[in-house]
Amino acid sequence: MKYIEDINVKTKGRLGVMLSKVKTCVLHGLNGYIVEVETDVSRGMPTFSIVGLPDTSIREAKERVRTAIKNSGFEFPLSRITINLAPASLKKEGSQLDLSIAVGILLATGIIRDRDLSKVSFIGELSLDGNINKIAGALPLVISLKDKGIEKIIVPYENKDECSVVENIDVIPVRNLYELVMYLNDEIDIEPWKTDLSSLFKNDDELYADFSDIKGQESLKRAMEVAAAGGHNILLIGPPGSGKTMIARRLPSILPELTFDESLEITKIYSVAGLLKDNFLITKRPFRAPHHTISGASLVGGGRIPKPGEVSLAHHGVLFLDELPEFQKNVLEVLRQPMEDGYVTISRVNASFTYPAKFMFVASMNPCPCGYYGDPTHECTCSEREINRYLGKISGPLLDRIDIHIEVTPIDYKDLGSNTMSETSESIRKRVNEARKIQIDRYYKEKIFCNAQLTSKDINKYCKLDKECVKLMEEAFNNLGLSARAYSKILKLARTIADLDKKESIQIQHLAEAIQYRSLDRKFWR
């Protein structure tokens, strides 16, 4: 403690450099903005004020900072302290500003020796004993600071692994305020933290249930393979016990492995939502299955300080809605925009927040309230009016945004009792990976990664049809009463099926299979 006593003796009765400037960062959505914490310590009645549009958590930082500095053994100045958070026009939120405010005061009073901190930033929440607590949203903060030219960032020790996945910036983890003062005064050395990422992306297929568990249902497995290969949305319609939920929950086992860039995007979202816990980097595609009682705000995001919803938490993964008609109709309708655009914008009085939402939409449902409409082995007890009301919960515009509609039939006993081993997820994923590689190589200039993301311009370029295919497409369009969006979906599906077949161009058998995936809604939604 002699070090603290010497500092307090040297700084007692003087105001140090009077003014200090320290950089930190605040988040708006997933984007971070540099905030300069300007600290002025001057003579006058002891006051402590923070200006620059701080929220409640920042205004409360006064008591946390004051107590943390005292309990770390340093003198807190009995002076007039003014903190300005610049730019003053930007609303600031979050307790991660605690550390920068404390450093600003310690720098202004001379406890931290004057030095060049123009390329250094500080994020962290202080506890009353001077410890630096873990914060939510650390990863997007570090990425934003790196993009804005910051070369070194001081972070809470518990955030070190999460932050160190970002390259070309030094991440310095500190446990408490005393340790930070010692480091900034060159009394101790703390090496930048580095994380070995090679072991994180190991193949943990045992985490998922396998497709080999499913007996029969070959047409359903084929539809799921096509959906995985092209990133297509899929709707499963069938009676209870036919295997809809079982196969949907096995979809992640055949999806392509995450790339590092995709992993970073997902981790940023989970970091902002405070859902990282023990995993500092998300290395598996998300599978989100919210209950049908979910609200629209929870699905797409919201709150006083808007947080990512389920559609964003499923980014680059799967959003699975089981028993689709049980969801409130107004909740389902909010899915239409993110399914089309791949992002969600949440507007509030002070700002708008945009979160990415490129997900595979997978839904399952019964064909009627009792579940047995069209089932050859059970009699349906529902009236036509009840069936129409039940199916009417799924609107035409929402159906139009689902690429594949497939009817799931009850499994035969001979398939159920068979000892024949079904195809494994590993072998299916191999074909999916090959198809995805073809798509990535084809679209590398377009900045899209799968056929489901093709725009109208891209469809005209990459989904050309020969004369025979044009004739078939025209007949299907007129006979099935397809919309322009359904027409585009069929072409995207045909492109995916051709990629699975490793064919350069779409052939008539590819188009025919794609059309039959879009005809089911004409059976139930007449």
C-alpha positions as a printed Julia matrix, in Angstrom:
526×3 Matrix{Float64}:
   0.0     0.0     0.0
   3.07    2.29    0.12
   2.53    3.04   -3.57
  -0.97    4.45   -2.85
   0.31    6.47    0.14
   3.07    8.03   -2.0
   0.57    8.99   -4.73
  -1.87   10.49   -2.23
   0.91   12.54   -0.6
   2.1    13.86   -3.96
  -1.4    14.83   -5.14
  -2.81   16.11   -1.83
  -3.8    19.75   -2.03
  -3.32   20.14   -5.76
  -5.62   19.77   -8.75
  -3.21   18.02  -11.12
  -3.56   18.82  -14.82
  -7.05   20.29  -14.22
  -8.5    18.9   -17.44
  -8.31   15.39  -18.91
  -9.79   13.62  -21.94
 -10.42    9.87  -22.1
 -12.1     7.86  -24.85
 -14.83    5.25  -24.42
 -17.71    3.94  -26.52
 -21.51    3.61  -26.49
 -23.72    1.32  -28.56
 -26.68    2.19  -30.74
 -27.92   -1.19  -31.94
 -24.8    -3.07  -33.03
 -22.89    0.08  -33.98
 -20.53    1.74  -31.53
 -19.77    5.47  -31.32
 -16.69    6.96  -29.66
 -17.47    9.17  -26.68
 -14.82   11.5   -25.27
 -15.07   11.84  -21.49
 -13.85   15.34  -20.65
 -13.11   15.86  -16.94
 -12.57   19.23  -15.3
 -11.5    19.42  -11.66
 -11.48   22.98  -10.34
 -11.66   24.91   -7.07
 -15.05   25.64   -5.57
 -17.79   23.97   -3.59
 -17.47   20.14   -3.85
 -19.88   19.02   -6.57
 -19.93   16.19   -9.07
 -21.98   16.66  -12.23
 -22.21   14.73  -15.52
 -23.52   16.45  -18.66
 -23.91   15.37  -22.27
 -27.25   13.5   -22.38
 -26.43   10.71  -19.9
 -29.12    8.16  -19.02
 -29.99    7.07  -15.47
 -27.29    4.37  -15.3
 -24.61    6.96  -16.2
 -25.91    9.57  -13.77
 -25.74    6.92  -11.04
 -22.08    6.36  -11.97
 -21.2     9.32   -9.73
 -21.75    7.27   -6.59
 -20.09    4.14   -7.99
 -17.02    6.05   -9.17
 -16.65    8.08   -5.96
 -16.86    5.0    -3.74
 -14.69    2.81   -6.02
 -11.88    5.39   -6.03
 -11.97    5.73   -2.21
 -12.15    1.97   -1.61
  -9.22    1.43   -3.98
  -7.12    3.54   -1.61
  -6.94    6.78   -3.6
  -7.98   10.28   -2.52
 -11.2    11.51   -4.08
 -10.9    15.26   -4.77
 -13.07   17.56   -2.66
 -13.45   19.94   -5.6
 -15.85   20.98   -8.3
 -15.9    18.05  -10.79
 -17.58   18.41  -14.16
 -17.79   15.51  -16.6
 -18.8    16.21  -20.21
 -19.67   13.31  -22.52
 -18.88   14.53  -26.04
 -20.52   14.76  -28.5
 -23.19   16.29  -26.28
 -25.93   15.73  -28.9
 -25.61   11.91  -28.77
 -27.69   10.14  -26.1
 -25.49    7.89  -23.95
 -26.6     4.67  -22.28
 -24.86    1.95  -20.33
 -22.74    1.42  -17.23
 -19.62    0.71  -19.35
 -18.73    4.43  -19.01
 -17.88    4.0   -15.29
 -14.25    3.12  -15.93
 -13.55    6.0   -18.3
 -15.11    8.5   -15.86
 -12.93    7.17  -13.01
  -9.79    7.28  -15.19
 -10.64   10.84  -16.22
 -10.81   11.97  -12.57
  -7.63   10.12  -11.6
  -5.82   11.6   -14.61
  -7.05   15.13  -13.9
  -5.91   14.93  -10.26
  -2.48   13.51  -11.11
  -2.96   10.09   -9.55
  -2.5     8.68  -13.05
   0.55   10.32  -14.62
  -0.15   12.47  -17.67
   0.4    10.45  -20.86
  -0.85   10.13  -24.42
  -4.15    8.19  -24.35
  -5.43    9.31  -27.76
  -5.32    5.73  -29.14
  -6.52    4.08  -25.91
 -10.12    3.43  -24.86
 -11.69    2.24  -21.6
 -14.87    0.19  -21.05
 -16.07   -1.37  -17.8
 -18.51   -1.09  -14.93
 -17.18   -0.38  -11.43
 -18.32   -2.05   -8.24
 -18.11   -0.21   -4.94
 -14.94   -2.06   -3.89
 -13.09   -0.96   -7.03
 -13.43   -4.19   -8.98
 -14.22   -3.91  -12.7
 -17.31   -5.91  -13.6
 -18.19   -7.73  -16.81
 -20.4    -5.8   -19.25
 -22.84   -6.79  -22.01
 -22.04   -5.82  -25.6
 -18.25   -5.81  -25.2
 -17.55   -7.45  -28.57
 -19.41   -4.92  -30.78
 -17.81   -2.13  -28.71
 -14.3    -3.45  -29.43
 -15.04   -4.0   -33.14
 -16.38   -0.43  -33.45
 -13.4     1.05  -31.61
 -10.95   -0.82  -33.83
 -12.74    0.46  -36.95
 -12.43    4.01  -35.6
  -8.65    3.83  -35.15
  -8.26    2.83  -31.49
  -5.15    0.68  -30.98
  -5.52   -0.4   -27.34
  -8.6    -1.04  -25.2
  -8.84   -1.65  -21.46
 -11.59   -4.19  -20.73
 -12.94   -6.07  -17.68
 -11.02   -9.29  -17.02
 -14.14  -11.41  -17.52
 -14.64   -9.97  -21.04
 -11.09  -10.76  -22.16
 -11.84  -13.88  -24.24
 -14.82  -12.33  -25.97
 -12.91   -9.16  -26.88
  -9.65  -10.82  -27.95
 -11.23  -12.51  -30.99
 -10.9    -9.1   -32.71
  -7.6    -8.78  -34.56
  -5.32   -5.74  -34.87
  -6.19   -4.22  -31.5
  -4.49   -4.79  -28.12
  -6.96   -6.01  -25.48
  -5.71   -5.33  -21.94
  -7.78   -7.13  -19.27
  -7.83   -5.61  -15.78
  -9.45   -6.88  -12.59
  -9.75   -3.68  -10.54
  -9.06    0.05  -10.47
  -5.86   -0.27   -8.46
  -4.37   -2.66  -11.01
  -5.31   -0.26  -13.81
  -3.61    2.71  -12.11
  -0.46    0.62  -11.6
  -0.51   -0.38  -15.29
  -1.04    3.17  -16.6
   1.76    4.45  -14.34
   4.12    1.73  -15.7
   4.46    0.06  -12.3
   3.29   -3.3   -13.67
   3.09   -4.79  -17.14
  -0.03   -6.5   -18.55
   0.36   -8.32  -21.84
  -2.43   -8.03  -24.46
  -4.71  -11.06  -24.2
  -4.8   -13.48  -27.12
  -7.27  -16.33  -27.64
  -6.55  -19.51  -29.57
  -9.46  -19.74  -32.01
  -8.36  -22.96  -33.7
  -9.91  -25.18  -31.03
 -13.24  -23.34  -31.02
 -14.43  -24.44  -34.45
 -14.1   -28.16  -33.84
 -16.86  -30.36  -35.22
 -19.25  -31.18  -32.36
 -21.92  -33.04  -34.3
 -22.71  -35.07  -31.19
 -24.46  -31.95  -29.89
 -27.23  -32.52  -32.43
 -29.7   -35.35  -32.91
 -29.0   -37.2   -36.16
 -31.11  -37.69  -39.28
 -30.4   -41.42  -39.04
 -32.88  -41.54  -36.12
 -35.75  -40.85  -38.52
 -37.4   -43.86  -40.12
 -38.84  -43.45  -43.61
 -40.02  -39.94  -44.62
 -37.58  -39.84  -47.54
 -39.43  -37.03  -49.36
 -39.38  -34.92  -46.18
 -35.65  -35.5   -45.71
 -35.08  -34.48  -49.32
 -37.03  -31.24  -48.78
 -34.97  -30.45  -45.68
 -31.76  -31.09  -47.61
 -32.86  -28.68  -50.35
 -33.81  -26.08  -47.74
 -30.42  -26.4   -45.99
 -28.48  -26.27  -49.26
 -30.05  -23.01  -50.38
 -31.02  -21.41  -47.06
 -34.72  -21.63  -47.98
 -37.72  -21.19  -45.67
 -39.87  -24.31  -45.24
 -43.36  -25.11  -43.93
 -44.24  -28.65  -42.77
 -47.94  -29.6   -42.74
 -49.11  -32.93  -41.37
 -51.04  -34.79  -38.66
 -49.78  -35.18  -35.07
 -46.97  -37.71  -34.64
 -45.83  -37.67  -38.25
 -42.34  -36.39  -37.35
 -42.54  -32.66  -38.16
 -40.93  -31.39  -34.95
 -38.49  -34.28  -34.8
 -36.98  -33.56  -38.2
 -37.05  -29.77  -37.75
 -34.94  -30.05  -34.6
 -32.39  -32.09  -36.56
 -31.96  -29.44  -39.24
 -28.87  -27.82  -37.59
 -27.01  -31.14  -37.98
 -27.02  -30.76  -41.8
 -26.46  -27.0   -42.05
 -23.05  -25.79  -43.3
 -20.41  -24.95  -40.69
 -20.18  -21.31  -39.64
 -17.45  -19.16  -41.12
 -15.46  -16.93  -38.75
 -17.15  -13.77  -40.07
 -20.62  -15.29  -39.57
 -19.6   -16.37  -36.07
 -18.52  -12.82  -35.2
 -21.83  -11.39  -36.45
 -23.85  -13.8   -34.31
 -21.62  -13.26  -31.26
 -22.1    -9.47  -31.51
 -25.87   -9.94  -31.32
 -25.67  -12.32  -28.37
 -23.21  -10.01  -26.63
 -25.61   -7.05  -26.89
 -28.45   -9.26  -25.65
 -26.33  -10.42  -22.68
 -26.64  -14.1   -23.66
 -22.99  -15.12  -24.11
 -22.49  -16.61  -20.63
 -19.65  -19.18  -20.81
 -19.33  -19.16  -24.61
 -17.35  -16.11  -25.65
 -17.73  -16.98  -29.36
 -20.78  -18.59  -30.98
 -19.43  -21.37  -33.22
 -22.67  -23.23  -34.0
 -25.6   -21.97  -36.02
 -28.37  -20.77  -33.68
 -31.62  -22.72  -33.41
 -34.35  -20.61  -31.83
 -37.75  -22.15  -31.04
 -39.91  -19.59  -29.16
 -43.2   -20.62  -27.55
 -46.43  -19.63  -29.28
 -47.27  -17.18  -26.46
 -44.42  -14.87  -27.57
 -45.22  -11.21  -28.23
 -44.38   -9.29  -31.38
 -41.78   -7.18  -29.53
 -40.01  -10.31  -28.23
 -40.03  -11.81  -31.72
 -38.53   -8.9   -33.66
 -36.94   -6.94  -30.8
 -37.93   -3.96  -28.68
 -38.1    -2.55  -25.2
 -37.27    0.9   -23.81
 -33.67    0.3   -24.85
 -34.33   -1.95  -27.88
 -32.72   -5.36  -27.63
 -32.45   -8.01  -30.38
 -35.5   -10.25  -30.73
 -35.75  -13.91  -31.74
 -35.39  -13.11  -35.45
 -31.99  -11.51  -34.77
 -30.91  -14.2   -32.3
 -31.57  -16.68  -35.15
 -29.27  -14.73  -37.52
 -27.38  -17.17  -39.8
 -29.33  -19.98  -38.15
 -32.88  -21.32  -37.8
 -36.06  -19.77  -36.41
 -38.48  -22.64  -35.74
 -42.14  -21.94  -34.98
 -43.9   -25.13  -33.93
 -47.71  -25.23  -34.24
 -47.71  -22.1   -36.4
 -51.47  -21.29  -36.23
 -51.27  -21.19  -32.41
 -49.22  -17.97  -32.65
 -51.21  -14.75  -32.64
 -51.87  -13.57  -36.18
 -50.54  -10.06  -35.54
 -47.33  -11.61  -34.17
 -46.84  -13.71  -37.31
 -47.39  -10.7   -39.56
 -44.4    -8.86  -38.08
 -42.2   -11.6   -39.6
 -42.98  -10.5   -43.15
 -40.54   -7.6   -43.31
 -37.46   -9.31  -41.76
 -38.05  -12.44  -43.88
 -37.93  -10.25  -46.98
 -35.22   -7.74  -46.04
 -32.91   -9.7   -43.73
 -32.84   -7.01  -41.02
 -35.07   -5.34  -38.41
 -35.26   -1.62  -37.7
 -36.72   -0.59  -34.33
 -37.58    3.11  -33.99
 -37.74    4.99  -30.73
 -38.06    8.7   -29.87
 -34.32    9.29  -29.59
 -32.91    6.86  -32.17
 -33.47    3.95  -34.54
 -31.74    0.62  -34.01
 -31.07   -1.86  -36.8
 -30.29   -5.53  -36.16
 -29.51   -8.17  -38.82
 -32.03  -11.01  -39.25
 -30.95  -13.37  -42.03
 -32.43  -16.63  -40.82
 -33.98  -19.82  -42.14
 -37.66  -19.81  -41.24
 -38.94  -23.3   -40.4
 -42.55  -23.81  -39.33
 -44.74  -26.81  -38.64
 -48.5   -27.09  -38.29
 -51.47  -29.42  -38.32
 -53.9   -29.13  -41.26
 -56.85  -28.48  -38.92
 -57.64  -28.01  -35.2
 -57.99  -31.75  -34.54
 -54.96  -32.46  -36.73
 -56.38  -35.18  -38.97
 -57.76  -33.36  -42.02
 -56.7   -35.41  -45.04
 -55.25  -38.23  -42.9
 -56.14  -41.6   -44.48
 -56.06  -43.43  -41.12
 -58.0   -41.01  -38.87
 -61.32  -39.24  -39.31
 -61.3   -35.45  -39.07
 -63.88  -34.1   -36.59
 -63.6   -30.45  -37.63
 -66.22  -28.53  -39.6
 -65.24  -26.72  -42.78
 -65.72  -23.41  -40.99
 -63.36  -24.45  -38.2
 -60.75  -25.59  -40.71
 -60.96  -22.33  -42.66
 -60.7   -20.25  -39.48
 -57.7   -22.3   -38.35
 -55.85  -22.05  -41.67
 -56.87  -18.41  -42.02
 -54.46  -17.5   -39.22
 -51.68  -17.94  -41.81
 -51.98  -15.08  -44.29
 -51.28  -15.31  -48.0
 -48.36  -12.81  -47.87
 -46.66  -14.88  -45.15
 -47.17  -18.12  -47.1
 -45.75  -16.43  -50.18
 -42.49  -15.78  -48.31
 -42.03  -19.47  -47.49
 -40.11  -21.2   -50.29
 -41.02  -24.83  -49.6
 -44.43  -26.18  -48.56
 -44.42  -29.91  -47.92
 -47.05  -32.3   -46.63
 -45.84  -34.77  -44.03
 -47.72  -38.07  -44.16
 -47.93  -40.6   -41.3
 -45.1   -43.1   -41.28
 -45.79  -46.69  -42.4
 -45.33  -49.51  -39.91
 -42.92  -51.3   -42.24
 -40.63  -48.25  -42.14
 -41.03  -47.85  -38.39
 -40.19  -51.48  -37.68
 -37.36  -51.64  -40.2
 -33.79  -52.24  -38.97
 -32.33  -50.6   -42.06
 -29.97  -47.78  -41.12
 -31.11  -44.41  -42.49
 -28.69  -41.92  -44.03
 -26.71  -39.97  -41.44
 -26.59  -36.21  -41.01
 -22.88  -36.29  -41.85
 -23.46  -37.64  -45.36
 -26.31  -35.21  -46.01
 -24.24  -32.29  -44.72
 -21.45  -33.23  -47.11
 -23.78  -32.69  -50.09
 -25.1   -29.47  -48.52
 -21.57  -28.14  -48.05
 -20.71  -28.93  -51.67
 -23.81  -27.09  -52.89
 -23.08  -24.1   -50.65
 -19.49  -23.93  -51.92
 -20.81  -23.75  -55.48
 -23.06  -20.86  -54.46
 -20.33  -18.97  -52.57
 -17.97  -19.27  -55.55
 -20.71  -18.17  -57.96
 -21.83  -15.13  -55.95
 -18.54  -13.91  -54.5
 -18.92  -10.59  -56.37
 -22.54  -10.17  -55.29
 -21.89  -10.37  -51.51
 -24.53  -13.07  -51.02
 -23.94  -16.56  -49.66
 -26.87  -18.72  -50.74
 -29.62  -18.94  -53.34
 -32.32  -17.78  -50.92
 -30.65  -14.33  -50.86
 -30.88  -13.79  -54.63
 -32.48  -10.5   -55.71
 -34.64  -10.02  -58.82
 -31.6    -8.8   -60.74
 -29.58  -11.86  -59.65
 -32.41  -14.25  -60.57
 -32.41  -12.94  -64.15
 -28.66  -13.47  -64.3
 -28.22  -16.85  -62.59
 -31.57  -18.65  -62.99
 -32.03  -18.68  -66.77
 -34.41  -21.27  -68.23
 -34.32  -23.07  -71.58
 -37.39  -23.26  -73.85
 -38.65  -26.51  -72.31
 -38.38  -25.1   -68.79
 -40.06  -21.82  -69.82
 -43.07  -23.78  -71.15
 -43.36  -25.8   -67.9
 -43.03  -22.65  -65.79
 -45.76  -20.9   -67.79
 -48.17  -23.81  -67.31
 -47.48  -23.95  -63.58
 -47.87  -20.19  -63.19
 -51.28  -20.17  -64.9
 -52.67  -23.42  -63.46
 -51.56  -22.85  -59.87
 -52.33  -19.13  -59.79
 -48.82  -18.25  -58.57
 -47.77  -14.75  -57.55
 -44.68  -12.97  -58.82
 -42.95  -13.71  -55.5
 -43.84  -17.43  -55.76
 -42.41  -17.42  -59.3
 -39.1   -16.07  -57.96
 -39.09  -18.6   -55.11
 -39.5   -21.49  -57.57
 -36.55  -20.28  -59.65
 -34.37  -20.0   -56.53
 -35.38  -23.52  -55.48
 -34.64  -24.89  -58.95
 -31.2   -23.25  -58.79
 -30.5   -24.97  -55.44
 -31.67  -28.37  -56.72
 -29.41  -27.97  -59.75
 -26.5   -27.13  -57.41
 -27.14  -30.29  -55.39
 -27.09  -32.14  -58.73
 -23.86  -30.28  -59.63
 -25.36  -28.98  -62.86
 -24.33  -25.66  -64.38
 -27.83  -24.83  -65.67
 -31.37  -25.47  -64.45
 -32.88  -28.52  -66.15
 -36.52  -29.53  -66.42
 -36.33  -32.14  -63.63
 -34.92  -29.49  -61.28
 -37.74  -27.09  -62.14
 -40.4   -29.79  -61.8
 -39.21  -30.67  -58.28
 -39.17  -26.99  -57.32
 -42.75  -26.51  -58.57
 -44.11  -29.4   -56.53
 -42.66  -27.78  -53.4
 -44.89  -24.74  -54.07
 -48.19  -26.41  -54.89
 -49.32  -27.53  -51.44
 -50.8   -24.2   -50.37
 -53.34  -24.54  -53.21
 -54.62  -27.71  -51.54
 -55.23  -26.26  -48.07
 -55.64  -22.53  -48.82
 -58.04  -22.74  -51.76
